[in-house]
Amino acid sequence: MPFHSNRRAFTLVELLAVLAIVAAIITLLLPALQSVARRAQSTNCLANLRSLQQASLAYSADEAGWLIDARLPHGGLEQGSDESFVDVLARRGYCDTSRIRSPLDDSPHWSVESGGEGVPVTGTANSFRRTSYGLNNHLAREFSPWAAIDPSLASDRLSKIGNHANTVQLLMMATTGPFAGADHPHVEGWGSASTSPTVASTEVEIAAVTRGAPSAVSEANWSFLDGHVETARFASIYAGELRNRLDPRVSSVYPNLATAP
């Protein structure tokens, strides 16, 4: 007697319905999965920053408190790029060069030899990105706004800075635009709280962690002169020329404002 199964095969309509449901679930889960991946990358980026910050402090300890310097311009004349912190820390064995590229960095301006797309930095014919991270220019001799007025005003030594725990030294450089090839921003030009996120984002990747349009609540990674690192909202780093954690003249009084919305 022949055997007859009571089970029937799925129809094409049923298969398509199942595929549609699976696709809808994936669509719903994808942002969450991307967010998890982004946070993992951010954690690895913080580890890079911590290593670079410790390397910077080791350099300062060996150099009587003098700070590492910035030398990669965002245009203009060559200023001795081999003396940028990027090369100095690696050349003197304080850190390995893999630490200069953030896992969050998707800039097209890395050279092909560095595993990038080989697109020259905006405004140049053959200059490429050298680092994901830059120095707060308030702590860099070559680009200090106050040293330009009087060299003695440069905050280029640990002993010249009152609050190490609340003063940023390393930050994340913009991945596109002229500053993609630099190793420092120009914080003195960021202006008031209302416009500073937009201005700063052309120099610094202030939304490296959260992505999206730059705003006061955009998040990026920052490291400080006492060695600690933070994922912080832009408003908790900079809220105006007299309220920020970048200019050593005012960073010592900014902790009470660090929870700014």
TARAMO-V117772 format. One record per residue. N is the residue number from 1. RES is the residue in one small letter. PHI is phi as a letter, one per 30 degrees, with the letter a starting at -180 (none if undefined). OMEGA is omega in whole degrees, 0 to 359 (* if undefined). Layout:
n=N res=RES phi=PHI omega=OMEGA
n=N res=RES phi=PHI omega=OMEGA
This chain:
n=1 res=m phi=none omega=183
n=2 res=p phi=d omega=180
n=3 res=f phi=c omega=178
n=4 res=h phi=c omega=178
n=5 res=s phi=d omega=177
n=6 res=n phi=d omega=181
n=7 res=r phi=d omega=179
n=8 res=r phi=c omega=180
n=9 res=a phi=d omega=175
n=10 res=f phi=d omega=174
n=11 res=t phi=d omega=179
n=12 res=l phi=e omega=180
n=13 res=v phi=d omega=180
n=14 res=e phi=d omega=179
n=15 res=l phi=d omega=179
n=16 res=l phi=d omega=179
n=17 res=a phi=d omega=179
n=18 res=v phi=d omega=179
n=19 res=l phi=d omega=179
n=20 res=a phi=d omega=179
n=21 res=i phi=d omega=179
n=22 res=v phi=d omega=179
n=23 res=a phi=d omega=179
n=24 res=a phi=d omega=179
n=25 res=i phi=d omega=179
n=26 res=i phi=d omega=179
n=27 res=t phi=d omega=180
n=28 res=l phi=d omega=184
n=29 res=l phi=d omega=187
n=30 res=l phi=e omega=178
n=31 res=p phi=e omega=180
n=32 res=a phi=d omega=179
n=33 res=l phi=d omega=178
n=34 res=q phi=d omega=179
n=35 res=s phi=d omega=178
n=36 res=v phi=d omega=179
n=37 res=a phi=d omega=181
n=38 res=r phi=d omega=179
n=39 res=r phi=d omega=177
n=40 res=a phi=d omega=177
n=41 res=q phi=d omega=179
n=42 res=s phi=d omega=178
n=43 res=t phi=d omega=178
n=44 res=n phi=d omega=177
n=45 res=c phi=d omega=177
n=46 res=l phi=d omega=178
n=47 res=a phi=d omega=175
n=48 res=n phi=e omega=181
n=49 res=l phi=d omega=180
n=50 res=r phi=d omega=179
n=51 res=s phi=d omega=179
n=52 res=l phi=d omega=180
n=53 res=q phi=d omega=177
n=54 res=q phi=d omega=177
n=55 res=a phi=d omega=178
n=56 res=s phi=d omega=181
n=57 res=l phi=d omega=176
n=58 res=a phi=d omega=176
n=59 res=y phi=e omega=182
n=60 res=s phi=d omega=179
n=61 res=a phi=d omega=180
n=62 res=d phi=d omega=184
n=63 res=e phi=c omega=175
n=64 res=a phi=h omega=175
n=65 res=g phi=j omega=179
n=66 res=w phi=d omega=183
n=67 res=l phi=c omega=172
n=68 res=i phi=d omega=188
n=69 res=d phi=b omega=176
n=70 res=a phi=c omega=179
n=71 res=r phi=b omega=182
n=72 res=l phi=d omega=184
n=73 res=p phi=d omega=174
n=74 res=h phi=c omega=185
n=75 res=g phi=k omega=179
n=76 res=g phi=j omega=188
n=77 res=l phi=d omega=173
n=78 res=e phi=e omega=182
n=79 res=q phi=b omega=179
n=80 res=g phi=i omega=187
n=81 res=s phi=d omega=180
n=82 res=d phi=d omega=175
n=83 res=e phi=c omega=173
n=84 res=s phi=d omega=178
n=85 res=f phi=e omega=180
n=86 res=v phi=e omega=181
n=87 res=d phi=d omega=185
n=88 res=v phi=d omega=182
n=89 res=l phi=d omega=179
n=90 res=a phi=d omega=183
n=91 res=r phi=d omega=182
n=92 res=r phi=c omega=171
n=93 res=g phi=i omega=180
n=94 res=y phi=d omega=179
n=95 res=c phi=a omega=176
n=96 res=d phi=c omega=189
n=97 res=t phi=d omega=180
n=98 res=s phi=d omega=183
n=99 res=r phi=d omega=184
n=100 res=i phi=d omega=179
n=101 res=r phi=c omega=181
n=102 res=s phi=d omega=173
n=103 res=p phi=d omega=178
n=104 res=l phi=d omega=188
n=105 res=d phi=d omega=177
n=106 res=d phi=c omega=181
n=107 res=s phi=d omega=176
n=108 res=p phi=d omega=190
n=109 res=h phi=c omega=171
n=110 res=w phi=d omega=179
n=111 res=s phi=d omega=177
n=112 res=v phi=d omega=179
n=113 res=e phi=d omega=179
n=114 res=s phi=c omega=179
n=115 res=g phi=i omega=181
n=116 res=g phi=c omega=182
n=117 res=e phi=d omega=177
n=118 res=g phi=i omega=178
n=119 res=v phi=c omega=180
n=120 res=p phi=e omega=178
n=121 res=v phi=d omega=181
n=122 res=t phi=e omega=178
n=123 res=g phi=i omega=179
n=124 res=t phi=b omega=180
n=125 res=a phi=c omega=185
n=126 res=n phi=a omega=176
n=127 res=s phi=c omega=183
n=128 res=f phi=b omega=180
n=129 res=r phi=d omega=180
n=130 res=r phi=c omega=184
n=131 res=t phi=a omega=173
n=132 res=s phi=d omega=189
n=133 res=y phi=c omega=178
n=134 res=g phi=b omega=178
n=135 res=l phi=c omega=167
n=136 res=n phi=e omega=188
n=137 res=n phi=d omega=174
n=138 res=h phi=d omega=181
n=139 res=l phi=c omega=182
n=140 res=a phi=c omega=183
n=141 res=r phi=e omega=187
n=142 res=e phi=d omega=187
n=143 res=f phi=b omega=178
n=144 res=s phi=d omega=179
n=145 res=p phi=d omega=182
n=146 res=w phi=d omega=178
n=147 res=a phi=d omega=177
n=148 res=a phi=d omega=178
n=149 res=i phi=d omega=181
n=150 res=d phi=a omega=183
n=151 res=p phi=e omega=181
n=152 res=s phi=d omega=181
n=153 res=l phi=d omega=181
n=154 res=a phi=d omega=176
n=155 res=s phi=c omega=189
n=156 res=d phi=c omega=180
n=157 res=r phi=b omega=183
n=158 res=l phi=e omega=183
n=159 res=s phi=d omega=180
n=160 res=k phi=d omega=186
n=161 res=i phi=c omega=188
n=162 res=g phi=d omega=186
n=163 res=n phi=b omega=182
n=164 res=h phi=d omega=184
n=165 res=a phi=d omega=183
n=166 res=n phi=b omega=179
n=167 res=t phi=b omega=180
n=168 res=v phi=d omega=170
n=169 res=q phi=c omega=183
n=170 res=l phi=c omega=181
n=171 res=l phi=b omega=185
n=172 res=m phi=c omega=183
n=173 res=m phi=d omega=178
n=174 res=a phi=e omega=183
n=175 res=t phi=d omega=178
n=176 res=t phi=b omega=180
n=177 res=g phi=i omega=184
n=178 res=p phi=e omega=183
n=179 res=f phi=d omega=178
n=180 res=a phi=d omega=179
n=181 res=g phi=c omega=183
n=182 res=a phi=c omega=176
n=183 res=d phi=b omega=179
n=184 res=h phi=a omega=170
n=185 res=p phi=c omega=172
n=186 res=h phi=b omega=186
n=187 res=v phi=e omega=183
n=188 res=e phi=d omega=180
n=189 res=g phi=c omega=185
n=190 res=w phi=d omega=173
n=191 res=g phi=i omega=186
n=192 res=s phi=d omega=182
n=193 res=a phi=d omega=185
n=194 res=s phi=d omega=183
n=195 res=t phi=c omega=188
n=196 res=s phi=d omega=179
n=197 res=p phi=e omega=180
n=198 res=t phi=d omega=180
n=199 res=v phi=d omega=183
n=200 res=a phi=d omega=184
n=201 res=s phi=d omega=175
n=202 res=t phi=d omega=182
n=203 res=e phi=c omega=185
n=204 res=v phi=b omega=180
n=205 res=e phi=d omega=187
n=206 res=i phi=d omega=178
n=207 res=a phi=c omega=183
n=208 res=a phi=d omega=182
n=209 res=v phi=d omega=185
n=210 res=t phi=d omega=185
n=211 res=r phi=i omega=178
n=212 res=g phi=i omega=181
n=213 res=a phi=d omega=180
n=214 res=p phi=d omega=179
n=215 res=s phi=a omega=180
n=216 res=a phi=d omega=183
n=217 res=v phi=c omega=174
n=218 res=s phi=d omega=183
n=219 res=e phi=c omega=175
n=220 res=a phi=b omega=179
n=221 res=n phi=c omega=184
n=222 res=w phi=b omega=174
n=223 res=s phi=b omega=191
n=224 res=f phi=b omega=187
n=225 res=l phi=d omega=175
n=226 res=d phi=c omega=177
n=227 res=g phi=j omega=182
n=228 res=h phi=d omega=180
n=229 res=v phi=b omega=181
n=230 res=e phi=b omega=160
n=231 res=t phi=c omega=190
n=232 res=a phi=b omega=172
n=233 res=r phi=d omega=180
n=234 res=f phi=e omega=182
n=235 res=a phi=d omega=178
n=236 res=s phi=d omega=177
n=237 res=i phi=c omega=183
n=238 res=y phi=b omega=177
n=239 res=a phi=b omega=180
n=240 res=g phi=k omega=184
n=241 res=e phi=d omega=181
n=242 res=l phi=c omega=180
n=243 res=r phi=b omega=179
n=244 res=n phi=a omega=182
n=245 res=r phi=c omega=182
n=246 res=l phi=c omega=179
n=247 res=d phi=d omega=182
n=248 res=p phi=e omega=179
n=249 res=r phi=d omega=184
n=250 res=v phi=b omega=184
n=251 res=s phi=d omega=181
n=252 res=s phi=d omega=180
n=253 res=v phi=c omega=183
n=254 res=y phi=d omega=183
n=255 res=p phi=e omega=181
n=256 res=n phi=d omega=181
n=257 res=l phi=c omega=187
n=258 res=a phi=d omega=178
n=259 res=t phi=c omega=181
n=260 res=a phi=e omega=184
n=261 res=p phi=d omega=*
